[in-house]
Structure formats: C-alpha cells, structure tokens
Amino acid sequence: MEVNWIAVVAAALSAFVLGGIWYGPLFGKKWQNLNGLSDEQIASGSPAIIYGGALVLSLIAALVFAMFLGTKPGIQFATAAGFAAGLCWVAATFGINYLFARRPLGLWLIDGGYATLQFTLYGLLIGWLG
C-alpha cells in the first residue's frame, strides 16, 4: 500500500508535541497523582527507552492509520476518522480496561482525551499532507 511518509512522520511527531503539552503543563501532575507515581519514580525512568519506545509506537500507529485511510483521503474525512478512531476505538478500549482495573474516571478522561486528540491530529495531518 502506498503511504505518504512525510505525513506519517509529521503525524507521529505531532503526538510528541501534544503529549508534551497534555502530560506536561495541562494534566501532568494530575496524571502522575492518579497513577500513584512519585517524583522519584517519574525521574527514574530511562528517557531513551521511554521516548524512543513512544516514537516507535507513534510511528507504527500513524503508519497503520495512514494505511487504513488509504491514499488521498481528504482532510475532512481523515480528521473525522481520526477523531472517531481516537474516541471510539482507543479511548473506549482504555475505558474497558480502566473499569476492570478500577482506575479513576479522571485518569480515563486524561488518557482517553489524549488518544482522541492524538488520532484527530493524525487524521488532520495525513489528510492535509496526503
């Protein structure tokens, strides 16, 4: 299948920009508290593994989403499909897991909101650059 690699890379990188804002100044401390993570635990992770792994997974997600959308999907359709995928597939799946794990609603709202915006951005960029 033909994909626009510039759009895929741009979409994957957009997840980092969004994540830096979402899990930084917007909801970072709230997310940390809802997960029960101390400042020491947050600081103890390997940045190479965390950010490198996140980049690889973002590239995979953007690539497969671009393949799902097909060639030249159009900006309006691709953005709407991204919103639907983020909210109705990813966030809904998080919701199922969070219900069984007894995780707080606030955590689902933060993570599900991020996933919804992440895939909306994927669709926007793939539709625009594709």
C-alpha positions as CSV (number, residue, x, y, z in Angstrom):
1,M,0.0,0.0,0.0
2,E,1.2,3.5,-0.9
3,V,1.6,5.9,2.1
4,N,2.9,9.4,2.4
5,W,5.9,9.0,4.7
6,I,6.2,12.7,5.3
7,A,2.6,12.7,6.6
8,V,3.2,9.6,8.7
9,V,6.4,11.2,10.3
10,A,4.6,14.5,10.8
11,A,1.7,12.7,12.5
12,A,4.0,10.7,14.7
13,L,5.9,13.8,15.8
14,S,2.6,15.6,16.5
15,A,1.9,13.1,19.2
16,F,5.1,14.2,20.9
17,V,4.1,17.9,20.8
18,L,0.6,17.1,22.0
19,G,2.0,14.8,24.7
20,G,4.4,17.4,25.9
21,I,1.6,19.8,26.5
22,W,-1.1,17.3,27.6
23,Y,1.1,15.4,30.1
24,G,3.2,18.5,31.0
25,P,1.5,21.7,32.0
26,L,-2.1,20.7,31.3
27,F,-2.5,17.4,33.2
28,G,0.9,16.2,34.1
29,K,0.7,16.4,37.9
30,K,-2.9,15.2,38.0
31,W,-2.0,12.2,35.7
32,Q,1.0,11.5,38.0
33,N,-1.1,11.6,41.1
34,L,-3.9,9.4,39.6
35,N,-1.3,6.8,38.7
36,G,0.2,7.0,42.2
37,L,3.7,7.9,40.9
38,S,6.1,9.9,43.0
39,D,8.5,12.5,41.5
40,E,11.3,10.0,42.1
41,Q,9.6,7.3,40.1
42,I,9.0,9.7,37.2
43,A,12.6,10.7,37.3
44,S,13.9,7.2,37.5
45,G,12.8,6.0,34.0
46,S,15.2,5.8,31.1
47,P,14.5,8.6,28.7
48,A,15.9,6.7,25.8
49,I,13.6,3.7,26.4
50,I,10.5,5.8,27.2
51,Y,10.8,8.4,24.4
52,G,12.4,6.1,21.9
53,G,9.7,3.5,22.5
54,A,7.0,6.1,22.3
55,L,8.4,7.4,19.0
56,V,8.4,3.9,17.5
57,L,4.9,3.2,18.7
58,S,3.7,6.6,17.4
59,L,5.2,5.8,14.0
60,I,3.5,2.4,13.9
61,A,0.2,3.9,14.9
62,A,0.5,6.7,12.3
63,L,1.6,4.3,9.6
64,V,-1.2,1.8,10.2
65,F,-3.8,4.7,10.4
66,A,-2.5,6.1,7.1
67,M,-2.8,2.7,5.6
68,F,-6.4,2.4,7.0
69,L,-7.3,5.8,5.5
70,G,-5.8,5.0,2.1
71,T,-4.3,7.3,-0.4
72,K,-5.6,10.9,-0.5
73,P,-8.4,10.5,2.0
74,G,-9.2,14.2,2.1
75,I,-8.7,16.4,5.2
76,Q,-12.3,16.4,6.3
77,F,-12.8,12.7,6.2
78,A,-9.4,11.9,7.6
79,T,-9.8,14.3,10.6
80,A,-13.3,12.9,11.3
81,A,-12.0,9.3,11.1
82,G,-9.1,10.2,13.4
83,F,-11.5,11.7,15.9
84,A,-13.7,8.6,15.7
85,A,-10.8,6.2,16.0
86,G,-9.3,8.0,19.0
87,L,-12.6,8.3,20.9
88,C,-14.5,5.2,19.9
89,W,-11.6,2.7,19.5
90,V,-8.7,3.8,21.6
91,A,-10.4,5.7,24.4
92,A,-13.3,3.2,24.6
93,T,-10.7,0.3,24.9
94,F,-8.9,2.3,27.6
95,G,-12.3,2.7,29.3
96,I,-13.0,-1.1,29.3
97,N,-9.5,-1.8,30.8
98,Y,-9.8,1.0,33.4
99,L,-13.2,-0.3,34.5
100,F,-11.9,-3.7,35.3
101,A,-8.7,-2.3,36.8
102,R,-10.8,0.0,39.0
103,R,-8.8,3.0,37.7
104,P,-10.2,6.5,38.4
105,L,-12.5,8.2,35.9
106,G,-10.2,11.2,35.8
107,L,-7.3,9.1,34.6
108,W,-9.5,7.7,31.8
109,L,-10.5,11.3,30.8
110,I,-6.9,12.4,30.6
111,D,-5.6,9.3,28.7
112,G,-8.8,9.0,26.5
113,G,-8.7,12.7,25.8
114,Y,-5.1,12.5,24.7
115,A,-5.8,9.5,22.4
116,T,-8.8,11.3,20.9
117,L,-6.7,14.4,20.1
118,Q,-3.7,12.3,19.0
119,F,-5.7,10.4,16.4
120,T,-7.6,13.6,15.3
121,L,-4.2,15.2,14.7
122,Y,-3.0,12.0,12.8
123,G,-6.1,12.3,10.6
124,L,-5.6,16.1,10.1
125,L,-2.0,15.8,9.1
126,I,-2.4,12.7,6.9
127,G,-5.4,14.2,5.2
128,W,-3.7,17.5,4.7
129,L,-0.3,16.2,3.6
130,G,-1.6,13.1,1.8
